[in-house]
Amino acid sequence: MAQENNLEKKYQVAWDKYTKDDLDKVFALSDRYKDFLSQCKTERECVKGFIELAKKQGYKDIEDAIKNGTPINKGDCFYYNNKGKALALFNIGKEPIEKGLRILGAHIDSPRLDLKPNPLYESNDLAMLDTHYYGGIKKYQWVTLPLSIHGVVAKKDESLVEIVIGEDEKDPVVGISDLLIHLAAEQMEKKISKAIEGEDLDICIGSMPVTDKDAKERVKSNILELLHEKYGMTEEDFVSAEIEIVPAGKARDYGLDRSMVMGYGHDDRICAYTSFEAMMAIKNPDKTCVALFVDKEETGSDGATGMNSKFFENIVAEIMSLTGDYSELKLRRALASSKMLSSDVNAAFDPNYPSPMEKRNAAYFGKGVVFSKYTGARGKVSSNDANPEYIAHLRSIMEKHDITWQTAELGKVDAGGGGTIASILAEYNMEVIDCGIALHNMHAPWEIASKADIYETCRAYEAFLLEA
């Protein structure tokens, strides 16, 4: 009984401890986060936004130092932009890098719809865009929503055109239609996974034809004229474009008490943003601190901008070289001596759907940052499974800084599961654990998070960088 009471005390409700000053900080942080989430709905937008903010804090482009052979000293702050879709921030510590890094690692890609290489077509006097969904989604959730278009078009002259349509209140939005209930008898008999097929997620973008009545595909032609007029874009340019379809609209306060945030892309930009805020708060650390923001986690972390890429290892080697203290052996020692929080979300207990959760090992809104010893799926497959000695070390840091925290698995043992980048970094023999924020509606177009958990997570990340 005493042990149960101790657990209840430890896994407290964060709101209970806040003073008026604390509450002001909680809501101010969430306001900054909402602005970020509303403006940065793609990986490229996240990288660009973070760089703009980091520069204001004195961060410099590491590529310039590499190009000029500029020596790096303790206290220097740098960013590394990997192809516009992944980012690493470094705050050089007092101790040699060989003694290890303190790393926060989040991903900045989110489930969405991507345009196919040849997406534009006309059908029955409607202009349509063919899509391929990205990451794990419930396809039925994406119909009848206002959607926006974000992305870049790389033209043959190597110029890059940025596109954002549907976010300004004066912009049009696009969307995917659904079958009216009056004619949906057959559809309603299908399994929910089959009611909307992947090839049915085509976007309607227009219905007005060009004035030339003899032209072929008049509605499609009108759309192409509009794209060329505004962006100088031709149909052929779709082949070298990266265009994402995401929910239109801003992140908003959720709940009559404004205690939560509703937005697109909490998974995992909520952990990315709190990691960024924590990184910006660190001054003159003992250990070199790193914030990693990577791409492609939702599809397996492969590719040049995913965590399976060697870009992180390579840039650490470059930095060690510029400090005048590089060797292959020292690089290996640095990575093996590092500690990391794999900053990723977990599922919050939902009273509407209690059955997949095991209550004693579930996360709850308002009970702070979530530590997950392991993720993976049935039988802990593809999980990292953090060492207990490392968890004990983190417990002591949380207690020292009065940070509200909890532990959780991702649902019941055979309910499903998921993975993160934790196991990839653990391959270097560094200490890694998953640590992030609990969500409702994970992977849905609109996800929900607690403002108290956002605040406690940011504090936990900062304490980790200072103390781990």
C-alpha positions in Angstrom: 0.0 0.0 0.0 2.8 2.4 0.8 4.4 1.8 -2.5 1.1 2.6 -4.3 0.8 5.8 -2.4 4.4 6.8 -3.3 3.6 6.2 -7.0 0.5 8.3 -6.7 2.6 11.1 -5.2 5.3 10.8 -7.9 2.9 10.7 -10.8 1.2 13.9 -9.7 -1.0 16.3 -11.8 1.3 19.1 -12.9 -1.5 21.7 -12.7 -1.6 21.2 -8.9 1.8 22.7 -8.3 1.7 25.7 -10.5 1.8 29.3 -9.2 0.3 32.2 -11.1 3.8 32.8 -12.5 4.1 29.2 -13.5 0.8 29.3 -15.3 1.9 32.4 -17.2 4.9 30.5 -18.4 2.8 27.4 -19.3 0.4 29.4 -21.5 3.2 31.6 -23.0 5.1 28.5 -24.1 2.0 27.0 -25.7 1.3 30.3 -27.5 4.8 30.2 -29.1 4.3 26.6 -30.0 0.9 27.2 -31.6 2.5 29.9 -33.8 5.3 27.5 -34.8 2.9 24.6 -35.5 0.6 26.8 -37.6 3.4 28.1 -39.8 5.6 24.9 -40.1 3.6 22.1 -41.5 6.4 20.4 -43.5 9.9 19.3 -42.8 11.3 22.1 -44.9 9.2 24.7 -43.2 10.4 23.4 -39.8 14.0 23.5 -40.8 13.7 27.0 -42.2 11.8 28.2 -39.1 14.2 26.7 -36.6 17.2 28.2 -38.5 15.7 31.7 -38.5 15.1 31.5 -34.7 18.5 29.9 -34.0 20.3 32.7 -35.9 18.7 35.2 -33.6 20.3 33.3 -30.7 23.8 33.5 -32.3 23.9 30.2 -34.1 26.0 30.1 -37.2 26.1 27.8 -40.2 28.7 25.0 -39.7 29.2 24.8 -43.4 31.0 28.2 -43.4 33.3 27.0 -40.6 34.1 23.8 -42.6 34.7 25.7 -45.8 37.0 28.2 -44.2 38.7 25.8 -41.7 37.6 28.1 -38.9 38.6 26.6 -35.5 35.7 25.8 -33.1 35.9 26.7 -29.4 33.8 26.0 -26.4 30.6 28.2 -26.2 30.3 28.3 -30.0 26.8 27.5 -31.4 26.3 26.0 -34.9 23.5 24.6 -37.0 23.8 22.0 -39.8 21.2 22.0 -42.5 20.9 18.6 -44.2 19.3 19.2 -47.6 16.6 21.5 -46.2 14.8 18.6 -44.5 16.9 17.7 -41.4 18.7 19.9 -38.9 21.3 19.5 -36.2 22.0 22.2 -33.6 25.3 22.1 -31.6 26.2 24.1 -28.5 29.9 23.3 -27.9 30.6 22.4 -24.3 33.6 22.9 -22.0 34.7 19.3 -22.0 36.2 17.5 -25.0 33.6 16.0 -27.3 35.3 12.7 -26.9 33.7 12.5 -23.4 30.2 12.4 -25.0 27.3 14.5 -26.2 23.9 15.2 -24.7 21.4 14.7 -27.5 17.7 15.5 -27.9 16.4 13.8 -31.1 13.0 14.4 -32.6 11.5 13.9 -36.0 9.8 16.7 -38.0 7.9 14.7 -40.6 4.2 13.9 -40.0 1.6 11.7 -41.6 0.1 13.4 -44.7 -0.7 13.0 -48.4 2.0 13.5 -51.0 1.4 14.2 -54.7 2.4 11.5 -57.1 5.1 12.5 -59.7 2.4 12.9 -62.4 -0.6 13.9 -60.3 -2.8 16.3 -62.3 -5.7 15.0 -64.3 -9.2 15.8 -65.4 -12.2 13.6 -64.8 -15.8 14.5 -65.6 -15.0 18.2 -65.7 -13.2 18.3 -62.4 -9.4 18.9 -62.0 -7.9 16.3 -59.6 -4.6 15.6 -58.0 -3.5 12.0 -57.4 -1.9 11.3 -54.0 0.1 8.7 -52.2 -0.3 8.8 -48.4 2.8 9.2 -46.2 3.1 7.3 -42.9 0.4 5.5 -41.0 -3.0 7.1 -41.4 -6.7 6.1 -41.0 -7.6 7.0 -44.5 -11.3 7.8 -43.7 -10.2 10.6 -41.5 -8.9 12.6 -44.4 -12.1 13.1 -46.4 -14.4 16.2 -46.3 -11.6 18.2 -44.6 -10.3 21.6 -45.7 -6.8 20.8 -46.9 -3.9 23.0 -47.9 -1.0 22.6 -50.3 2.6 23.1 -49.1 5.8 22.3 -50.9 8.5 23.2 -53.3 9.0 22.9 -57.1 12.5 22.5 -58.4 12.5 23.8 -62.0 14.9 22.8 -64.8 16.9 26.0 -64.3 17.5 24.8 -60.7 15.5 27.5 -59.2 13.3 26.5 -56.3 9.7 27.8 -55.9 7.9 27.6 -52.6 4.2 26.9 -52.6 1.7 27.5 -49.8 -2.0 27.5 -50.7 -4.8 27.3 -48.2 -3.4 28.9 -45.0 -4.3 32.5 -45.5 -7.9 33.2 -44.8 -8.3 34.7 -48.3 -6.8 31.5 -49.9 -8.9 28.8 -51.4 -8.7 25.3 -49.8 -8.9 21.9 -51.5 -10.2 18.6 -50.3 -11.3 15.0 -50.8 -15.0 14.2 -51.3 -16.9 11.4 -49.6 -19.9 9.4 -50.7 -23.2 10.9 -49.5 -24.9 8.9 -46.8 -28.0 8.5 -49.0 -26.0 6.3 -51.4 -23.5 4.8 -49.1 -25.3 1.5 -48.2 -22.5 -0.6 -49.8 -19.7 1.5 -48.4 -21.1 1.3 -44.9 -20.9 -2.5 -45.0 -17.2 -2.5 -45.7 -14.5 -2.8 -43.0 -13.4 0.6 -41.8 -9.9 0.0 -43.4 -11.5 -0.6 -46.8 -14.2 2.0 -46.8 -11.8 4.6 -48.2 -9.0 3.1 -50.3 -5.6 4.7 -50.8 -6.3 5.3 -54.5 -9.5 7.1 -53.5 -7.6 9.9 -51.8 -7.6 12.2 -54.8 -7.8 16.0 -54.2 -10.3 18.1 -56.1 -8.7 21.4 -57.0 -11.0 23.0 -59.6 -14.1 22.9 -61.9 -13.9 26.0 -64.1 -12.8 25.5 -67.7 -10.7 27.8 -69.9 -12.7 30.0 -72.2 -11.5 28.2 -75.3 -14.3 25.7 -76.0 -12.2 23.7 -78.4 -9.4 23.0 -75.9 -8.9 19.6 -74.5 -9.2 19.0 -70.8 -10.4 22.5 -70.3 -10.6 22.5 -66.5 -7.1 21.0 -66.1 -5.8 23.6 -68.6 -7.3 26.4 -66.5 -5.5 25.0 -63.4 -2.2 24.9 -65.3 -2.7 28.5 -66.4 -3.2 29.6 -62.8 -0.1 27.7 -61.6 2.0 29.1 -64.4 0.8 32.6 -63.7 1.5 32.5 -60.0 4.5 30.2 -59.8 5.9 30.0 -63.3 5.2 26.3 -63.1 4.4 23.8 -66.0 2.9 20.4 -65.8 6.3 18.8 -66.4 7.6 20.5 -63.2 5.4 18.2 -61.0 8.1 15.5 -61.6 10.7 17.5 -59.7 8.3 18.8 -57.0 7.8 17.9 -53.4 4.3 18.9 -52.6 2.4 17.8 -49.4 -1.3 18.0 -48.7 -2.0 18.8 -45.1 -4.9 20.0 -43.0 -5.7 23.7 -43.5 -5.9 26.0 -40.5 -4.1 27.1 -37.4 -3.4 25.3 -34.2 -5.9 26.3 -31.5 -6.6 26.2 -27.8 -8.7 23.1 -27.0 -11.2 22.8 -24.1 -13.2 25.4 -22.5 -10.4 25.9 -20.0 -7.9 26.3 -22.8 -5.8 23.6 -21.1 -4.9 21.8 -24.4 -3.7 22.4 -27.9 -5.3 21.1 -31.0 -3.1 21.1 -34.1 -1.8 19.2 -37.1 1.6 17.6 -36.7 2.0 17.2 -32.9 3.7 13.9 -33.8 6.4 14.8 -33.7 6.8 18.6 -34.0 5.6 19.0 -30.4 8.8 17.3 -29.2 10.9 19.0 -31.8 9.7 22.5 -30.6 10.2 21.7 -26.9 13.6 20.4 -27.7 14.4 23.6 -29.6 13.2 25.8 -26.7 15.3 23.8 -24.3 18.4 24.0 -26.6 18.0 27.8 -26.8 17.9 28.1 -23.0 21.3 26.4 -22.6 24.3 28.6 -22.0 27.9 27.4 -21.7 27.2 23.7 -21.0 29.8 21.3 -19.6 29.0 18.7 -22.3 28.4 19.6 -25.9 24.6 19.7 -26.4 22.9 18.6 -29.6 19.3 18.9 -30.9 18.5 16.7 -33.8 15.5 17.2 -36.1 15.2 14.4 -38.6 13.0 13.4 -41.5 11.3 10.1 -42.6 10.7 8.6 -39.2 7.1 7.9 -40.2 8.3 5.7 -43.0 11.3 3.9 -41.4 14.0 6.6 -41.0 15.6 5.7 -44.3 17.0 8.1 -46.9 19.6 10.8 -46.7 17.6 12.9 -44.3 16.4 10.1 -42.1 18.1 8.9 -38.9 19.6 5.9 -40.6 21.7 8.2 -42.7 25.3 8.8 -41.7 24.8 12.6 -41.7 24.9 13.0 -38.0 28.0 10.9 -37.5 29.7 12.8 -40.4 28.9 16.2 -39.0 30.2 15.2 -35.5 33.4 14.2 -37.2 33.7 17.6 -38.9 33.1 19.4 -35.7 35.7 17.4 -33.8 38.2 18.1 -36.6 37.6 21.8 -36.3 38.2 21.6 -32.5 41.6 20.1 -33.4 40.7 16.9 -31.6 39.6 14.4 -34.2 40.5 10.8 -34.8 38.3 7.8 -35.8 38.8 6.3 -32.3 37.8 9.6 -30.6 34.7 9.8 -32.7 33.7 6.3 -31.7 34.4 7.1 -28.1 32.3 10.3 -28.3 29.3 8.5 -29.7 29.5 5.6 -27.2 29.8 8.0 -24.3 26.8 10.1 -25.3 23.4 10.1 -23.7 20.2 10.7 -25.6 16.5 11.4 -25.2 14.6 10.1 -28.2 12.1 12.9 -28.1 8.9 11.3 -29.4 5.2 11.2 -28.4 3.2 8.5 -26.7 -0.5 7.8 -26.5 -2.5 9.4 -23.7 -5.3 7.4 -22.0 -8.6 8.2 -23.7 -11.8 7.5 -21.8 -13.6 7.1 -25.1 -11.3 4.2 -26.0 -10.0 2.5 -22.8 -9.8 -1.1 -24.0 -6.3 -0.9 -25.8 -4.7 0.6 -22.7 -3.4 -1.0 -19.5 -4.2 1.7 -17.0 -1.2 1.2 -14.6 1.2 1.6 -17.6 -0.6 4.3 -19.6 0.2 8.0 -20.0 -2.3 10.6 -18.9 -2.9 14.3 -19.7 -1.5 16.7 -17.2 0.9 14.2 -15.5 4.0 15.5 -17.3 6.7 14.2 -19.6 6.4 10.5 -20.5 9.4 8.2 -20.3 9.0 5.0 -22.3 11.5 2.3 -21.4 10.7 0.5 -24.7 8.4 0.9 -27.7 8.3 -1.6 -30.5 5.5 -4.0 -31.1 4.5 -7.5 -29.7 7.4 -8.9 -27.7 9.3 -5.6 -27.8 10.3 -6.1 -31.4 12.3 -3.2 -32.9 12.6 -1.5 -29.5 15.6 0.0 -27.7 14.7 -1.1 -24.1 16.6 1.4 -22.0 19.0 0.3 -19.3 17.7 0.7 -15.7 20.8 2.5 -14.5 20.2 5.2 -17.1 16.5 5.5 -16.0 17.6 5.8 -12.4 20.0 8.7 -13.4 17.1 10.4 -15.2 14.8 9.9 -12.3 17.2 11.8 -10.0 17.4 14.7 -12.5 13.7 15.0 -12.7 13.4 15.0 -8.9 16.1 17.5 -8.5 14.4 20.0 -10.8 10.8 19.2 -9.5 9.7 18.1 -13.0 6.4 16.2 -13.2 6.9 12.9 -15.1 5.3 9.6 -15.8 6.1 6.3 -17.5 4.1 4.5 -20.1 3.9 1.8 -22.7 2.2 2.3 -26.0 -1.0 0.3 -25.2 -1.5 -3.3 -24.1 1.0 -5.9 -25.1 -0.9 -7.3 -28.1 -2.8 -4.1 -29.0 -0.2 -2.9 -31.6 2.8 -0.7 -31.1 5.2 1.6 -32.8 8.8 2.6 -33.2 11.0 5.7 -32.9 14.6 6.6 -33.7 15.8 5.4 -30.3 17.2 2.1 -31.5 19.1 3.7 -34.3 21.2 5.9 -32.0 21.6 3.1 -29.5 23.6 1.2 -32.2 26.5 3.5 -31.3 26.3 2.0 -27.7 25.0 5.3 -26.3 22.4 5.4 -23.5 19.0 6.2 -25.1 15.4 6.3 -23.9 12.2 7.5 -25.4 10.9 10.6 -23.7 8.1 12.9 -24.9 4.5 14.1 -24.7 1.2 12.1 -24.6 -1.4 12.7 -27.3 -5.0 12.0 -28.2 -5.7 11.4 -31.8 -2.1 10.4 -32.7 -1.7 10.3 -36.5 -5.1 11.9 -37.1 -5.3 15.2 -39.0 -5.9 17.0 -35.7 -4.1 15.8 -32.6 -4.5 17.0 -29.0 -1.9 17.7 -26.3 -1.9 19.1 -22.7 -0.3 22.5 -22.2 1.0 21.3 -18.8 2.7 18.4 -20.5 4.3 20.7 -23.1 5.7 22.8 -20.3 7.0 19.9 -18.2 8.6 18.3 -21.2 10.4 21.5 -22.1 11.7 21.7 -18.6 12.8 18.1 -18.6 14.7 18.5 -21.8 16.6 21.5 -20.5 17.4 19.7 -17.2 18.7 16.7 -19.2 21.0 18.9 -21.3 22.4 20.5 -18.1 22.6 17.5 -15.9 22.8 14.2 -17.8 
